[in-house]
Amino acid sequence: MDKLVVCTDACKGLEVAVAKVFPNSEQRECFRHLMESMKKYYSGDVYANNMWPAVRSYTPHKFKYFFYKVVDASPDVLHWLKQHHNLLWARSKFSPDIKCDYINNNLAESWNAWIKEHKDLPVHCLADAIREKTLTLFAKRRKIANALSPRILPAVIHHLNAASRGLGHLKVTKGHLEEAEVTEIYKDEEARRHVVYPTQHIYTCKEWQVTRKHCPHALAIITTLRQPNMDMYVHNYYSVEKFQAAYHGIIPSIIDRGQWPEVDKGFKLFPPNIKKRDPGRQKKKRHLAPSERSGKATRQVKCPGCGEYGHRKRTKKSAPNPGRKKSKTDPTPSGGKITRTRATVAKEAAAKAAREALEAAAKASAVAETAAAAEREVLDVAPIKESLLESTSCE
């Protein structure tokens, strides 16, 4: 099977088994697992900023451009990759006969999520559950395939229509009907130029050779044509006929295990000696790597006095739990303590401010009344003073 690809996470036992069972297959390695292993020995922005662009490159010279930056930063990375990760993990080294450019092992992750509900069943029940799910899936896809018109798959047409937008940075120069130059413009300067032969399906960017899908350079030329026939430019791999052929086979139905015929195997098969499982329900979800976890990372304060985490400048006995709001304590007449939250403290402060405002208003009104009484006294004394002055002048 020279046109088969097996992508693994570089597990040593699985790597040896695949080499024995499928000696002519192309063995690939999940690049995400490679980077997780690489972070243990090499850290820095130079690795993340150059390793991912290098693995996504389709041409060898672009791969070398980014990968040699990593080698210049750490020359021993070459020996480490050859010793621990000697499988294929870059798109520039993939075989063009496979038509798959996956650099991550997402297919296996999708498969594990698909059978997650049945993973804790016995072996024969698990195999029967997978057979039933596959039988239902094939019937559904077969029904969809029979309803499609015999042309290109609609999903591929939608993908090409979406990819044909935003190609203003590509300049097309035609010298012949069957070939053209496509130049990438970056900041008003020519960055890279590729030659495209649309009818012969030859592209110097190597993307079409690996995926059999049109790259932006080919779409830039196709969009300049008037009513192009997309059947001429899309590979037969994405046709409805191939989709129908993929789900043409019928999975046979079988009776339950209790009605199977008894067969003399010539030996007695004993159950495996497995250790006793821990109590509780078995986990179905795998342990996520730190790079896969989402959400804000939790932090705990460190006490400058004792050096422990979870409290600051307090004794360990009265330290609050991490992640909860801090509380205030007030002594009671009996000698105990009453715990008050921030909301309670805020309400008490607001009530105190209201009381102070009422007291200030009362004081202001008292001062105003005193001033008014003094003014009335002055007005009452004024006529008496005038009469005294008049009597004195008459004498």
URSULSUL-V409299 format. One record per residue. RES is the residue in three letters. OMEGA is omega in degrees with one decimal (999 if undefined). Layout:
BEGIN
res omega
RES OMEGA
RES OMEGA
END
This chain:
BEGIN
res omega
MET -175.2
ASP 179.8
LYS 178.3
LEU 178.5
VAL 175.2
VAL -179.6
CYS -177.8
THR 176.7
ASP 176.9
ALA 174.0
CYS -171.8
LYS 179.8
GLY 179.3
LEU 178.7
GLU 179.2
VAL -179.3
ALA 179.2
VAL 179.0
ALA 179.2
LYS -176.2
VAL 179.8
PHE -175.0
PRO -177.3
ASN -178.3
SER 177.0
GLU -177.7
GLN 178.6
ARG -179.2
GLU 178.0
CYS -175.4
PHE 178.2
ARG 176.1
HIS 177.9
LEU -179.6
MET 176.5
GLU 176.7
SER -178.2
MET -178.8
LYS -179.7
LYS -175.6
TYR -177.9
TYR -179.2
SER -179.7
GLY -179.8
ASP -177.4
VAL -178.8
TYR 180.0
ALA -177.8
ASN -176.5
ASN -178.9
MET 179.6
TRP 174.2
PRO 179.5
ALA -177.2
VAL 179.0
ARG -178.4
SER 179.0
TYR -177.3
THR -179.1
PRO -176.4
HIS 176.3
LYS 175.5
PHE -179.9
LYS -178.7
TYR -179.7
PHE -174.9
PHE -179.9
TYR 173.4
LYS 176.4
VAL 179.8
VAL 178.0
ASP 178.5
ALA 179.7
SER -177.8
PRO -178.2
ASP 179.6
VAL 177.5
LEU 179.5
HIS -180.0
TRP 178.9
LEU 179.4
LYS -177.3
GLN -173.2
HIS -176.6
HIS -176.6
ASN 177.2
LEU -179.3
LEU 178.8
TRP 179.7
ALA -178.7
ARG -179.6
SER -179.8
LYS 179.8
PHE 177.9
SER 179.2
PRO -179.7
ASP -174.1
ILE -179.6
LYS 178.5
CYS -177.3
ASP -179.4
TYR 176.9
ILE 176.4
ASN -178.4
ASN -177.8
ASN 178.6
LEU 178.1
ALA 177.8
GLU 177.5
SER 178.4
TRP 179.3
ASN 177.4
ALA -179.0
TRP -177.9
ILE -175.2
LYS -177.3
GLU -175.8
HIS -173.9
LYS -178.8
ASP 179.2
LEU 171.8
PRO -172.1
VAL -176.9
HIS 176.1
CYS 177.7
LEU 178.6
ALA 179.4
ASP 177.7
ALA 177.8
ILE 177.7
ARG 179.2
GLU 179.3
LYS 178.9
THR 178.1
LEU 179.2
THR 180.0
LEU 179.6
PHE 179.5
ALA 179.6
LYS 179.9
ARG 178.5
ARG 178.4
LYS 178.0
ILE -178.0
ALA 179.6
ASN -179.7
ALA -178.2
LEU 175.5
SER -173.9
PRO 175.3
ARG 178.9
ILE 178.9
LEU 179.9
PRO 179.1
ALA 178.3
VAL 178.0
ILE 178.3
HIS 178.7
HIS 179.5
LEU 177.9
ASN 178.4
ALA -179.2
ALA -179.3
SER 177.5
ARG 179.3
GLY 179.6
LEU -178.0
GLY 180.0
HIS -179.6
LEU 178.1
LYS -176.7
VAL 177.0
THR -177.0
LYS 173.1
GLY -179.9
HIS -178.9
LEU -175.4
GLU 177.1
GLU -178.7
ALA 175.6
GLU 178.6
VAL -176.3
THR 176.2
GLU -178.9
ILE 179.0
TYR -177.8
LYS 176.9
ASP 177.3
GLU 178.9
GLU -177.5
ALA -176.4
ARG -179.3
ARG 178.8
HIS 177.5
VAL -175.3
VAL 172.9
TYR -170.6
PRO -175.9
THR 179.4
GLN -179.7
HIS 177.0
ILE -178.3
TYR -177.1
THR 176.7
CYS 175.0
LYS -178.5
GLU -179.5
TRP -179.0
GLN -177.2
VAL -174.1
THR -172.7
ARG 170.4
LYS -175.6
HIS 176.3
CYS 178.5
PRO 179.8
HIS 177.5
ALA 178.7
LEU 177.3
ALA 178.0
ILE -178.6
ILE -180.0
THR 176.4
THR 179.5
LEU 179.1
ARG -178.9
GLN -178.9
PRO 176.0
ASN -174.7
MET 178.1
ASP 180.0
MET -172.6
TYR -180.0
VAL -178.5
HIS 179.5
ASN 179.0
TYR -177.8
TYR 179.0
SER 178.5
VAL 179.2
GLU 178.1
LYS 177.7
PHE 177.2
GLN 179.1
ALA -179.2
ALA -177.6
TYR 179.6
HIS -178.5
GLY -178.8
ILE 177.1
ILE -176.1
PRO 175.8
SER -177.3
ILE 177.9
ILE -178.1
ASP -173.2
ARG -179.4
GLY -179.6
GLN 178.8
TRP 178.0
PRO 179.0
GLU -176.7
VAL 177.3
ASP -177.6
LYS -178.5
GLY 178.1
PHE 179.4
LYS -177.2
LEU 179.2
PHE 177.4
PRO -179.0
PRO 177.7
ASN -179.9
ILE 179.2
LYS -177.3
LYS -179.5
ARG 176.3
ASP 179.5
PRO 179.7
GLY -179.7
ARG -178.8
GLN -179.6
LYS 177.0
LYS 179.0
LYS 179.2
ARG 178.7
HIS -177.6
LEU 175.0
ALA 179.6
PRO 179.9
SER -179.8
GLU -177.2
ARG -179.7
SER -179.8
GLY -178.5
LYS 179.6
ALA -179.8
THR 178.8
ARG 176.8
GLN 179.2
VAL -179.6
LYS -178.8
CYS 178.8
PRO -179.4
GLY -176.1
CYS 178.4
GLY 179.1
GLU -178.0
TYR 175.5
GLY 178.4
HIS -179.8
ARG 176.6
LYS 174.8
ARG 175.5
THR -178.0
LYS -177.2
LYS -178.1
SER -178.7
ALA 178.7
PRO 177.0
ASN 179.6
PRO 178.6
GLY 179.2
ARG -179.4
LYS 177.9
LYS -178.5
SER 177.6
LYS -178.4
THR 177.3
ASP 178.8
PRO 177.2
THR 178.2
PRO -179.3
SER 179.1
GLY 179.4
GLY -178.6
LYS 177.9
ILE -179.5
THR 179.2
ARG 178.4
THR 179.4
ARG 179.6
ALA 177.9
THR 178.6
VAL 179.7
ALA 178.2
LYS 178.2
GLU 178.3
ALA 178.4
ALA 177.8
ALA 178.2
LYS 178.1
ALA 178.1
ALA 177.6
ARG 178.3
GLU 178.4
ALA 177.4
LEU 177.8
GLU 178.1
ALA 178.1
ALA 177.7
ALA 178.0
LYS 179.8
ALA 178.3
SER 177.3
ALA 177.9
VAL 178.7
ALA 177.8
GLU 177.9
THR 179.4
ALA 178.7
ALA 178.5
ALA 178.2
ALA 179.4
GLU 178.3
ARG 177.4
GLU 178.7
VAL 179.0
LEU 178.8
ASP -177.7
VAL -175.3
ALA 179.3
PRO -179.8
ILE 179.3
LYS -178.9
GLU 179.1
SER 177.1
LEU 179.4
LEU 179.9
GLU 179.7
SER 179.8
THR 179.7
SER 179.6
CYS 177.9
GLU 999
END
